[in-house]
Structures are given as C-alpha cells and as structure tokens.
C-alpha cells in the first residue's frame, strides 16, 4: 500500500460516503472499505481497471471525470478523492469545480514539479525528468498541466476554495504545509496532498 493512500485514509473518518475519481485498480477503495467501513464508489476511465475493481467486489463505473461527474447530484458524497490525476485533464479547473460540487470536501494529490530532484535534473541534464511520481517520458505521459505545490496553493486561494489541510509527502515522511514553509515544502516534497472545500 502506498504511503499516499495511508495519508488519504487518515483524512477520512469512519462510516463516510466517498467517491474515488480515477480509482485505477481499486487498491485505495478496498483499503477504505475494509479498514474504515467507508461506503465507497469509483469512477475510472480504463475499462481494464474497472474490470479489476469489479473482480475485487467494488462498485465502479467507467467514465471520464471531465464529462461524467455531472451525473452525480450536488453534495452526494462526504469526500471525493482525486489522486495524482488532476494534471492529466484538459481542464483541471472544471474538474476541481465538479469535485467540490459532488463532494462536501475533496482530497486532491498532485505530483510536485517543483521538487528539488526534478529541478536538478532539468538544470544539469536539460531533459524532462522521470521520477516515482512522474514515471513516463515526455512524449508518452498523460500529464498535460504540470504544476508545483506552490502553484496549486496559489490557484486554490485565488478561487476562494478553503484549504483544511495541506500535506507534503517525501518518501515516507509527511509534514504540514503552511504559508511560512510553502517555499521549502515546494522544494523538498515530491507529492502534495490537499483537503479542500468550496
């Protein structure tokens, strides 16, 4: 189980209703269902991944968050999770608005393009880096809108979205992000995890 998933699970109380958008093979869904008695649903674009989820006994529908979140009523979930997927959408702002419409709160994780290893790689090698959170080559990546933790925080604040918790994840270390340490966390974390509400 990824450390990111344990951090996400710690942000959600037991017995809640959750939608996992871009749920992949359902690993996080299964963990939340078993460990926290979460009533969880999934939305996944890959037919093969949907089949993997169904084989695990999970409730998942095939769909694209940019077009298919509109089928869910306002505030129909306590939490909506979007894990390392925001940067792959054509219109991330639309997706964020839909997450916050469908869920009372949203948990969004982003790979941090401001991470020091990425900066060093670009500086010395002059090529797009490949890391644990950015595993693809520039030409076959799904990522369209790379951003840093700092970019994401500024964007959220500019849209009058409340940030309840901001966490920086680096290997197995998790720490809080605040206004005073934002620059440092933007440099030292490879993943940002945000609990937000409109």
N, C-alpha and C positions, 0 to 999 in steps of 0.2 A: 504494500500500500504506500502510495506517495505521501510524503510529509505534507504536501499541499492539501491533500484530502483530509488528513487528520486536523489540520488547522481550520479548514472549512467546517468540518463536523463540530468542532468546539464552538463555532459561532452560532450554532443552531440548537435550540432547546429540544427536549424530547417531545414527541407527540404532535409535531407540527406538520403542515401540508406544504410540500416542496416540489418545485419543477426544476429539473436539471436540463438546461438547454445545451445541446451539443454533448450529450451524455456518453458518447463513444461506446465502449463495451459494457457500460453499466457498473464498473467497479465502485465508483463513489456511491451510486444509488444503492447497491447491495449493502455496502457498509452502513449507510444511514438507516436503511430499513431494518437491518439486523441489530445494530448497536444502539439506535436511539428511537426505535419504533416510529420512524418517520413514514407518513403517508406520502410516497414519492411517485412522481411521473417523470417521463423523459421525452425529450424531443431530439431527434438525431437525423441528420441528412443522409447518412450512409446506410443503404439497405442491408449490407452485411452486418454492420454494427447493431442495427435494430434487431436482426435475427439472433445475434449473440445475447442481447438483453432479454429477448423473449425466452430464449433457451434457459436463462437463469431465473425465469419466473417473474420478470419485471414488466411493468406497464410502460411501453414506449411507443410513440408514434413516429413515423417517418415524416420529416418536414424540415423546412428551412426557416430559421428564426427571423430572417428579414421579411418573409411573406406570411408565415404561418402562425406567428404568435397572436395575430389579431383574432383567431378563433377562440381564444380564452377570454372570459369575462374579466372586468376590472377587479383587482384585488382578490383573485380567486385562489391565490397561494400566499402562505405566510412568508415564504422565501423563494426567490428564483436564483439559481446558480448559473453562472457563465464562466467556465474555467478555461483560460488560455485560448479563447476563441474570438474575442472582440476585434482583434487586429485583422482577422480574416474576412470581415464583412465589407461589402461595398459601402454601406452607410452605417458606421458604428453608432452615430448619434441616434438614428432611428431605432436601432436595436436596443440601446440603453433606455430610450423613452418607453419602448414596449415592455422591457423587463420591469421597469418601475410602475407601469400601468397594471400589469398582470400580477405582480407581487407586491406585498406590503413593504418588503425590503428585498434588496438584491445583493448577492455576493459575486463580485467580479474579480477574476485574477488575470493579470497581464504579465507576459514576459517583458522584462525591463531592458530596453535597448540602450539605456544609459549605464548599464553595469560595467564596471572597470575593465573586465576581461574583453568585452566587446570593443570598448574604446581603444584598448591597447592593440588588439588585433587589427582594427581599422588603421590605427596610426602606423604600425610597423609593417604590416603585410599589405595594406591597401586593398584588401578584398573583404567581401561580406563574411562575417564570422559564422561558424557553426558551433552551437553550444547545446547543453542539455535541454534548455527551454526553447532554443531556435535550431532544431536539428536538420533543417533542409538547406539545400543550395539555393542561391538567389533565384535561379530560373525555375525551380520546381516547388517553391514554397507557396503555401496558401495565404501567407501574410501579405496583406495589401497596405495596411496602415500601422507601421511600427511606431511605437511611442515609448517614452520613458515614464517612470513613476511620477516624475515632476510634471510632465505633460498631462498625464491623466488627472493628477490632483488639481492642476490649474483649470483643466477642462470642466471637471465636476463642479468646482467652485463657481465658474463662470455661468453655469446652467442652474444655479441655485438648488443644487442637489446636496442633501445633508450627508456628510461622511460620519458614520458612527464609529467606525474603527478602520484604521489603516495599518497594515502589517507588511513588514519587509521579510522576505524569506531568502536565505542564502544557505545552501546545503541543508544542514539540519537545524540551523539557528533561525528563530523567529523573534522579531523585535517590533516595537511600536514605531510608527512614523508620525511625526508631528511637525508643526511649522518650523521649529528650531533645528530639527535634524534632517529635514527634507533633502537638502543637497547631499549630505553624507549618505543617506539611505539610497538615494538615486544612484550613487556611485557604487555602493557596496552590496546591493541586493540584486539577485538575478530574477526575482519574481515579486510582484506586488499583489496583495490581497486586500480588497476593499469591501466593507459592509456599508451600503448606501441606501438612502430613502429619499423619495421626492417630497 
